[in-house]
Amino acid sequence: MVSGDLQVFSLLPVMQMLLASGRSGQFTVEHPRGGSLWIENGEVIHARCGDLTGDSALQLLCSLDSGTFTFEPDRQPPERSLHLRQDAVMHRMLVDTEAWTPLLRLFPDWSRTLRFTSHWNEAQPVTRQQFRALSLVGQGHTLRSMVNRSELAPRVMLETLKPFLTGGLIEMA
């Protein structure tokens, strides 16, 4: 078993090392947004993060810049939701990691809820995607729970809510 801290060894170099080694097993990060990736012979074959699996789980795991990780060799996945070779997964993780940075500044605490402010107007025009994201606001769900419940990919969910937060129409409660 290999273990460490993502504040010391960041996610991308750790994943690059694991994938390049050609090893198989389960990589887990303990963090409020944490989860697991299963690797088989240097390919990512499954991801789980809370209720999310596959691409959405991998995307959410890319938001992590802290937490403790472990790699347990020869652990089999409960299912196969991904088939990503080393180059593809590293490219995707690099893009996703960079895209999360500004969103995590706006949404730093995923244990908090979102609510509508007094500036919200029921006549506010919204797109279908915005409606899907906003329908979870004000129902007492934590941000983590909202991401898990949404039909939207985690980063898409927060990108959709971003203009409403920066515009003062919703706020962290």
GROMACS elastic network, one bead per residue, 0.5 to 0.9 nm:
[ bonds ]
;  ai    aj funct       b0    kb
    1    70     6  0.68353   500
    1    71     6  0.55529   500
    1    73     6  0.64607   500
    2    69     6  0.81309   500
    2    70     6  0.55056   500
    2    71     6  0.50462   500
    2    72     6  0.68623   500
    2    73     6  0.86192   500
    3    68     6  0.72463   500
    3    69     6  0.53509   500
    3    71     6  0.62748   500
    3    72     6  0.88028   500
    4     7     6  0.88658   500
    4     8     6  0.76163   500
    4     9     6  0.70347   500
    4    67     6  0.86083   500
    4    68     6  0.56687   500
    4    69     6  0.53740   500
    4    70     6  0.66481   500
    5     8     6  0.54309   500
    5     9     6  0.60424   500
    5    10     6  0.78142   500
    5    29     6  0.89563   500
    5    66     6  0.68517   500
    5    67     6  0.58392   500
    5    69     6  0.60632   500
    5    70     6  0.89425   500
    6    11     6  0.60741   500
    6    14     6  0.85777   500
    6    29     6  0.85512   500
    6    64     6  0.79340   500
    6    65     6  0.59442   500
    6    67     6  0.55223   500
    6    68     6  0.60905   500
    6    69     6  0.69887   500
    7    10     6  0.60300   500
    7    11     6  0.88251   500
    7    65     6  0.62928   500
    7    66     6  0.50075   500
    7    67     6  0.71666   500
    7    68     6  0.84729   500
    8    66     6  0.85034   500
    9    12     6  0.85930   500
    9    13     6  0.71312   500
    9    14     6  0.65838   500
   10    13     6  0.60622   500
   10    14     6  0.64281   500
   10    15     6  0.88183   500
   10    64     6  0.87690   500
   10    65     6  0.65861   500
   10    66     6  0.78481   500
   11    14     6  0.52423   500
   11    15     6  0.60663   500
   11    16     6  0.85385   500
   11    62     6  0.76825   500
   11    64     6  0.74102   500
   11    65     6  0.70143   500
   11    66     6  0.86220   500
   12    15     6  0.51524   500
   12    16     6  0.60307   500
   12    17     6  0.85903   500
   12    62     6  0.85931   500
   12    90     6  0.73564   500
   12    93     6  0.72244   500
   12    94     6  0.72038   500
   12    97     6  0.86171   500
   13    17     6  0.61220   500
   13    18     6  0.86232   500
   14    17     6  0.51946   500
   14    18     6  0.62755   500
   14    19     6  0.86377   500
   15    18     6  0.50599   500
   15    19     6  0.59623   500
   15    20     6  0.83199   500
   15    27     6  0.87882   500
   15    90     6  0.78326   500
   16    19     6  0.52441   500
   16    20     6  0.58948   500
   16    21     6  0.84418   500
   16    86     6  0.77787   500
   16    90     6  0.70468   500
   17    20     6  0.52396   500
   17    21     6  0.61340   500
   18    21     6  0.52696   500
   18    22     6  0.69246   500
   18    23     6  0.65430   500
   18    24     6  0.85277   500
   18    27     6  0.89417   500
   18    39     6  0.83067   500
   18    42     6  0.70686   500
   18    71     6  0.86372   500
   19    22     6  0.55247   500
   19    23     6  0.68411   500
   19    24     6  0.86254   500
   19    39     6  0.74442   500
   19    40     6  0.86096   500
   19    41     6  0.75376   500
   19    43     6  0.65129   500
   19    44     6  0.80653   500
   19    85     6  0.86258   500
   19    86     6  0.60517   500
   20    23     6  0.79622   500
   20    41     6  0.89083   500
   20    42     6  0.60840   500
   20    86     6  0.73679   500
   21    24     6  0.89451   500
   21    41     6  0.80693   500
   21    42     6  0.66878   500
   22    39     6  0.85561   500
   22    40     6  0.73796   500
   22    43     6  0.78222   500
   23    39     6  0.71647   500
   23    40     6  0.64684   500
   23    41     6  0.51234   500
   23    42     6  0.58817   500
   23    43     6  0.89048   500
   23    73     6  0.72073   500
   23    74     6  0.80592   500
   24    38     6  0.74102   500
   24    41     6  0.52861   500
   24    42     6  0.68652   500
   24    43     6  0.83509   500
   24    72     6  0.85232   500
   24    73     6  0.57748   500
   24    74     6  0.53596   500
   24    75     6  0.72618   500
   24    76     6  0.83266   500
   25    37     6  0.84275   500
   25    38     6  0.56956   500
   25    39     6  0.53360   500
   25    40     6  0.65523   500
   25    41     6  0.88301   500
   25    71     6  0.67144   500
   25    72     6  0.54659   500
   25    76     6  0.65729   500
   25    77     6  0.82143   500
   26    36     6  0.65935   500
   26    37     6  0.58031   500
   26    39     6  0.63204   500
   26    40     6  0.89802   500
   26    70     6  0.79602   500
   26    71     6  0.55320   500
   26    72     6  0.52362   500
   26    73     6  0.64657   500
   26    74     6  0.73956   500
   26    75     6  0.54653   500
   26    76     6  0.73759   500
   26    77     6  0.75774   500
   27    35     6  0.84137   500
   27    36     6  0.54246   500
   27    37     6  0.50920   500
   27    38     6  0.61608   500
   27    39     6  0.75960   500
   27    69     6  0.69873   500
   27    70     6  0.57100   500
   27    72     6  0.65508   500
   27    73     6  0.86152   500
   28    34     6  0.74467   500
   28    35     6  0.56787   500
   28    37     6  0.64501   500
   28    38     6  0.86374   500
   28    68     6  0.82287   500
   28    69     6  0.54208   500
   28    70     6  0.53592   500
   28    71     6  0.64305   500
   28    72     6  0.83640   500
   29    33     6  0.86117   500
   29    34     6  0.50829   500
   29    35     6  0.55521   500
   29    36     6  0.63898   500
   29    37     6  0.88955   500
   29    61     6  0.82786   500
   29    64     6  0.85937   500
   29    66     6  0.87361   500
   29    67     6  0.61005   500
   29    68     6  0.55644   500
   29    70     6  0.66628   500
   30    33     6  0.80228   500
   30    34     6  0.52851   500
   30    35     6  0.68924   500
   30    36     6  0.89261   500
   30    66     6  0.88617   500
   30    67     6  0.54414   500
   30    68     6  0.53282   500
   30    69     6  0.62643   500
   30    70     6  0.85674   500
   31    35     6  0.77383   500
   31    64     6  0.79962   500
   31    66     6  0.73469   500
   31    67     6  0.50591   500
   31    68     6  0.72534   500
   32    35     6  0.87763   500
   32    67     6  0.85998   500
   32   110     6  0.77119   500
   32   111     6  0.82239   500
   32   144     6  0.81753   500
   33    49     6  0.71038   500
   33    50     6  0.76620   500
   33    60     6  0.71026   500
   33    61     6  0.70043   500
   33    63     6  0.79955   500
   33    64     6  0.72764   500
   33   110     6  0.79960   500
   33   144     6  0.72928   500
   34    48     6  0.88278   500
   34    49     6  0.60202   500
   34    50     6  0.76115   500
   34    60     6  0.80013   500
   34    61     6  0.61755   500
   34    64     6  0.73893   500
   34    67     6  0.77897   500
   35    47     6  0.75895   500
   35    48     6  0.55830   500
   35    50     6  0.65497   500
   35    57     6  0.76789   500
   35    58     6  0.88450   500
   35    60     6  0.87195   500
   35    61     6  0.67283   500
   36    46     6  0.82077   500
   36    47     6  0.57175   500
   36    48     6  0.53126   500
   36    49     6  0.63730   500
   36    57     6  0.84581   500
   36    58     6  0.86472   500
   36    61     6  0.80731   500
   37    44     6  0.68429   500
   37    45     6  0.76701   500
   37    46     6  0.57627   500
   37    48     6  0.65642   500
   37    49     6  0.86820   500
   37    57     6  0.86974   500
   37    58     6  0.75892   500
   37    61     6  0.87041   500
   37    77     6  0.85725   500
   38    43     6  0.84021   500
   38    44     6  0.58771   500
   38    45     6  0.57790   500
   38    46     6  0.51247   500
   38    47     6  0.63479   500
   38    48     6  0.87735   500
   38    75     6  0.76855   500
   38    76     6  0.73477   500
   38    77     6  0.59456   500
   38    80     6  0.87747   500
   39    42     6  0.60673   500
   39    43     6  0.53757   500
   39    45     6  0.57843   500
   39    46     6  0.73452   500
   39    74     6  0.89720   500
   39    75     6  0.87980   500
   39    76     6  0.87435   500
   39    77     6  0.84871   500
   40    43     6  0.52257   500
   40    44     6  0.64275   500
   40    45     6  0.65923   500
   40    74     6  0.84811   500
   40    76     6  0.86277   500
   41    44     6  0.85599   500
   42    85     6  0.69927   500
   42    86     6  0.62531   500
   43    82     6  0.89173   500
   43    83     6  0.68181   500
   43    84     6  0.55556   500
   43    86     6  0.57253   500
   43    89     6  0.80405   500
   44    47     6  0.77932   500
   44    82     6  0.64429   500
   44    83     6  0.60759   500
   44    84     6  0.52352   500
   44    85     6  0.66480   500
   44    86     6  0.75793   500
   44    89     6  0.72092   500
   45    54     6  0.84801   500
   45    77     6  0.79117   500
   45    79     6  0.84451   500
   45    80     6  0.55132   500
   45    81     6  0.62154   500
   45    84     6  0.65584   500
   45    85     6  0.88267   500
   46    53     6  0.73782   500
   46    54     6  0.59697   500
   46    55     6  0.88094   500
   46    57     6  0.89382   500
   46    58     6  0.85485   500
   46    77     6  0.65911   500
   46    78     6  0.83095   500
   46    79     6  0.67432   500
   46    80     6  0.50083   500
   46    82     6  0.50694   500
   46    83     6  0.76526   500
   47    52     6  0.80785   500
   47    53     6  0.53421   500
   47    54     6  0.50240   500
   47    55     6  0.73979   500
   47    56     6  0.83581   500
   47    57     6  0.55623   500
   47    58     6  0.57366   500
   47    61     6  0.86764   500
   47    77     6  0.87195   500
   47    80     6  0.82818   500
   47    81     6  0.68999   500
   47    82     6  0.73014   500
   48    51     6  0.71845   500
   48    52     6  0.56946   500
   48    54     6  0.66677   500
   48    56     6  0.85488   500
   48    57     6  0.52725   500
   48    58     6  0.74361   500
   48    61     6  0.87922   500
   49    52     6  0.51508   500
   49    53     6  0.63478   500
   49    54     6  0.88872   500
   49    56     6  0.82467   500
   49    58     6  0.76618   500
   49    60     6  0.71637   500
   49    61     6  0.70650   500
   49   148     6  0.87183   500
   50    53     6  0.80479   500
   50    57     6  0.78973   500
   50   144     6  0.87301   500
   50   145     6  0.88800   500
   50   148     6  0.68814   500
   51    57     6  0.83517   500
   51   145     6  0.89847   500
   51   148     6  0.56375   500
   51   149     6  0.79998   500
   52    55     6  0.84920   500
   52    56     6  0.60531   500
   52    57     6  0.50391   500
   52    58     6  0.87887   500
   52    60     6  0.86884   500
   52   147     6  0.87213   500
   52   148     6  0.61704   500
   52   149     6  0.88282   500
   53    56     6  0.60607   500
   53    58     6  0.75997   500
   53    81     6  0.68613   500
   53    82     6  0.89778   500
   54    57     6  0.54364   500
   54    58     6  0.62892   500
   54    59     6  0.86766   500
   54    80     6  0.81232   500
   54    82     6  0.56743   500
   55    58     6  0.51046   500
   55    59     6  0.60555   500
   55    60     6  0.86491   500
   55    81     6  0.78529   500
   55    82     6  0.71652   500
   55   153     6  0.80815   500
   56    59     6  0.50573   500
   56    60     6  0.62521   500
   56    61     6  0.86743   500
   56   152     6  0.84944   500
   56   153     6  0.52845   500
   56   154     6  0.63029   500
   56   155     6  0.85113   500
   57    60     6  0.51180   500
   57    61     6  0.61539   500
   57    62     6  0.86829   500
   57   153     6  0.86025   500
   57   154     6  0.82003   500
   58    61     6  0.51098   500
   58    62     6  0.63751   500
   58    93     6  0.79261   500
   59    62     6  0.52665   500
   59    63     6  0.71431   500
   59    92     6  0.84105   500
   59    93     6  0.74104   500
   59    96     6  0.62708   500
   59    97     6  0.82153   500
   59   153     6  0.77976   500
   59   154     6  0.70240   500
   59   155     6  0.72565   500
   60    63     6  0.54195   500
   60    64     6  0.76724   500
   60    96     6  0.85325   500
   60   100     6  0.88014   500
   60   153     6  0.85333   500
   60   154     6  0.62064   500
   60   155     6  0.73745   500
   61    64     6  0.57403   500
   61    93     6  0.88351   500
   61    97     6  0.87677   500
   62    65     6  0.81677   500
   62    93     6  0.59588   500
   62    94     6  0.80781   500
   62    95     6  0.89943   500
   62    96     6  0.59495   500
   62    97     6  0.50121   500
   62    98     6  0.87535   500
   62   100     6  0.76308   500
   63    96     6  0.74118   500
   63    97     6  0.57120   500
   63    98     6  0.85800   500
   63    99     6  0.85291   500
   63   100     6  0.55361   500
   63   101     6  0.75894   500
   63   104     6  0.78700   500
   63   155     6  0.89821   500
   64    67     6  0.74126   500
   64    97     6  0.79479   500
   64   100     6  0.88380   500
   65    97     6  0.88714   500
   72    75     6  0.63112   500
   76    79     6  0.85092   500
   77    80     6  0.67490   500
   80    83     6  0.77551   500
   84    87     6  0.80645   500
   84    88     6  0.59225   500
   84    89     6  0.55687   500
   85    88     6  0.54534   500
   85    89     6  0.60859   500
   85    90     6  0.84967   500
   86    89     6  0.53418   500
   86    90     6  0.60135   500
   86    91     6  0.85158   500
   87    90     6  0.53119   500
   87    91     6  0.61386   500
   87    92     6  0.85849   500
   88    91     6  0.52479   500
   88    92     6  0.61332   500
   88    93     6  0.85378   500
   89    92     6  0.50722   500
   89    93     6  0.59577   500
   89    94     6  0.84842   500
   90    93     6  0.50753   500
   90    94     6  0.60667   500
   90    95     6  0.86449   500
   91    94     6  0.51923   500
   91    95     6  0.63034   500
   91    96     6  0.85995   500
   92    95     6  0.52683   500
   92    96     6  0.60575   500
   92    97     6  0.84463   500
   93    96     6  0.50623   500
   93    97     6  0.58187   500
   93    98     6  0.85076   500
   94    97     6  0.52190   500
   94    98     6  0.63283   500
   94    99     6  0.86547   500
   95    98     6  0.54279   500
   95    99     6  0.62377   500
   95   100     6  0.88513   500
   96    99     6  0.50327   500
   96   100     6  0.62333   500
   96   155     6  0.84271   500
   97   100     6  0.53842   500
   97   101     6  0.69617   500
   98   101     6  0.57259   500
   98   102     6  0.83240   500
   99   102     6  0.68837   500
   99   103     6  0.74770   500
   99   155     6  0.81296   500
  100   103     6  0.52362   500
  100   104     6  0.60450   500
  100   105     6  0.87722   500
  100   155     6  0.71468   500
  101   104     6  0.54062   500
  101   105     6  0.66466   500
  102   105     6  0.52409   500
  102   106     6  0.67489   500
  102   107     6  0.88286   500
  103   106     6  0.52240   500
  103   107     6  0.60149   500
  103   108     6  0.80380   500
  103   155     6  0.80277   500
  103   158     6  0.69309   500
  103   159     6  0.72965   500
  103   162     6  0.77638   500
  104   109     6  0.83417   500
  105   108     6  0.55657   500
  106   162     6  0.76721   500
  106   165     6  0.81140   500
  106   166     6  0.82976   500
  107   110     6  0.69212   500
  107   143     6  0.83073   500
  107   158     6  0.80426   500
  107   162     6  0.88049   500
  107   172     6  0.80980   500
  109   112     6  0.59409   500
  109   113     6  0.89859   500
  109   143     6  0.78577   500
  109   144     6  0.89636   500
  109   172     6  0.87277   500
  110   113     6  0.76916   500
  110   142     6  0.63363   500
  110   144     6  0.51776   500
  110   145     6  0.84353   500
  111   141     6  0.88854   500
  111   142     6  0.52481   500
  111   143     6  0.61875   500
  111   144     6  0.65246   500
  111   145     6  0.85460   500
  112   140     6  0.89737   500
  112   141     6  0.80876   500
  112   142     6  0.50516   500
  112   143     6  0.60449   500
  112   144     6  0.83319   500
  112   172     6  0.65222   500
  112   173     6  0.61697   500
  113   137     6  0.76966   500
  113   138     6  0.74431   500
  113   139     6  0.83496   500
  113   140     6  0.60682   500
  113   141     6  0.57440   500
  113   143     6  0.55983   500
  113   144     6  0.88083   500
  113   146     6  0.87083   500
  113   171     6  0.84516   500
  113   172     6  0.58465   500
  113   173     6  0.52572   500
  114   136     6  0.85833   500
  114   137     6  0.54653   500
  114   138     6  0.59084   500
  114   139     6  0.83317   500
  114   140     6  0.76779   500
  114   141     6  0.77692   500
  114   142     6  0.73311   500
  114   143     6  0.70226   500
  114   170     6  0.66074   500
  114   171     6  0.55185   500
  114   173     6  0.54407   500
  115   137     6  0.55595   500
  115   139     6  0.79417   500
  115   140     6  0.82631   500
  115   169     6  0.86751   500
  115   170     6  0.54675   500
  115   171     6  0.55470   500
  115   172     6  0.64810   500
  115   173     6  0.62133   500
  116   119     6  0.78256   500
  116   120     6  0.60881   500
  116   137     6  0.70778   500
  116   138     6  0.63986   500
  116   168     6  0.86728   500
  116   169     6  0.59412   500
  116   171     6  0.63810   500
  116   172     6  0.89611   500
  117   120     6  0.55961   500
  117   168     6  0.69005   500
  117   169     6  0.53011   500
  117   170     6  0.52017   500
  117   171     6  0.64956   500
  118   121     6  0.79733   500
  118   168     6  0.88769   500
  118   169     6  0.74279   500
  118   170     6  0.86959   500
  119   168     6  0.68788   500
  119   169     6  0.54397   500
  119   170     6  0.82700   500
  120   123     6  0.86538   500
  120   124     6  0.73091   500
  120   168     6  0.81763   500
  120   170     6  0.73322   500
  121   124     6  0.53140   500
  121   169     6  0.83919   500
  122   125     6  0.83381   500
  123   126     6  0.89800   500
  126   129     6  0.79991   500
  126   130     6  0.56926   500
  126   131     6  0.60951   500
  127   130     6  0.50623   500
  127   131     6  0.60854   500
  127   132     6  0.86570   500
  128   132     6  0.62883   500
  128   133     6  0.88125   500
  129   132     6  0.51298   500
  129   133     6  0.64508   500
  129   134     6  0.86250   500
  129   152     6  0.81086   500
  129   157     6  0.86194   500
  129   160     6  0.74277   500
  130   133     6  0.51617   500
  130   134     6  0.59135   500
  130   135     6  0.83581   500
  130   157     6  0.85058   500
  130   160     6  0.59377   500
  130   161     6  0.72246   500
  131   134     6  0.50291   500
  131   135     6  0.57986   500
  131   136     6  0.89284   500
  132   135     6  0.53677   500
  132   136     6  0.74124   500
  132   150     6  0.74440   500
  132   151     6  0.77240   500
  132   152     6  0.80733   500
  132   157     6  0.87756   500
  133   136     6  0.60247   500
  133   137     6  0.74636   500
  133   146     6  0.82919   500
  133   147     6  0.89658   500
  133   150     6  0.68808   500
  133   151     6  0.84903   500
  133   152     6  0.76867   500
  133   157     6  0.60631   500
  133   158     6  0.82662   500
  133   160     6  0.68551   500
  133   161     6  0.67438   500
  134   137     6  0.51797   500
  134   138     6  0.85054   500
  134   160     6  0.86574   500
  134   161     6  0.71884   500
  135   138     6  0.80898   500
  135   139     6  0.83036   500
  136   139     6  0.60463   500
  136   140     6  0.84290   500
  136   141     6  0.72248   500
  136   146     6  0.61801   500
  136   149     6  0.82599   500
  136   150     6  0.78727   500
  137   140     6  0.75656   500
  137   141     6  0.74981   500
  137   143     6  0.89149   500
  137   146     6  0.79762   500
  137   170     6  0.81207   500
  138   141     6  0.74954   500
  139   142     6  0.89497   500
  141   144     6  0.78561   500
  141   145     6  0.56264   500
  141   146     6  0.59308   500
  142   145     6  0.50634   500
  142   146     6  0.61612   500
  142   147     6  0.86707   500
  143   147     6  0.62540   500
  143   148     6  0.86487   500
  144   147     6  0.52158   500
  144   148     6  0.63106   500
  144   149     6  0.87147   500
  145   149     6  0.60714   500
  145   150     6  0.85144   500
  146   149     6  0.50934   500
  146   150     6  0.59533   500
  146   157     6  0.87510   500
  147   150     6  0.53195   500
  147   151     6  0.83996   500
  147   152     6  0.78375   500
  147   153     6  0.77718   500
  147   154     6  0.55536   500
  147   155     6  0.87696   500
  147   157     6  0.68825   500
  147   158     6  0.82574   500
  148   151     6  0.83255   500
  148   154     6  0.78790   500
  149   152     6  0.87071   500
  150   153     6  0.75177   500
  150   154     6  0.79108   500
  150   157     6  0.73659   500
  151   154     6  0.88921   500
  151   157     6  0.85217   500
  152   155     6  0.81490   500
  152   156     6  0.60835   500
  152   157     6  0.55029   500
  153   156     6  0.51983   500
  153   157     6  0.60429   500
  153   158     6  0.88425   500
  154   157     6  0.51029   500
  154   158     6  0.65154   500
  154   159     6  0.86751   500
  155   158     6  0.52658   500
  155   159     6  0.60295   500
  155   160     6  0.84558   500
  156   160     6  0.59632   500
  156   161     6  0.86151   500
  157   160     6  0.51803   500
  157   161     6  0.64150   500
  157   162     6  0.86996   500
  158   161     6  0.50016   500
  158   162     6  0.58944   500
  159   162     6  0.50825   500
  159   163     6  0.77135   500
  160   163     6  0.69995   500
  160   164     6  0.80602   500
  161   164     6  0.54541   500
  161   165     6  0.63419   500
  161   166     6  0.88076   500
  161   170     6  0.83694   500
  162   165     6  0.51606   500
  162   166     6  0.61074   500
  162   167     6  0.83089   500
  163   166     6  0.51191   500
  163   167     6  0.56729   500
  163   168     6  0.84179   500
  163   169     6  0.84943   500
  164   167     6  0.50116   500
  164   168     6  0.62026   500
  164   169     6  0.50634   500
  164   170     6  0.56885   500
  164   171     6  0.83884   500
  165   168     6  0.52787   500
  165   169     6  0.59219   500
  165   171     6  0.57685   500
  165   172     6  0.82896   500
  166   169     6  0.77164   500
  166   170     6  0.81519   500
  166   171     6  0.86399   500
  167   170     6  0.78062   500
  168   171     6  0.67711   500
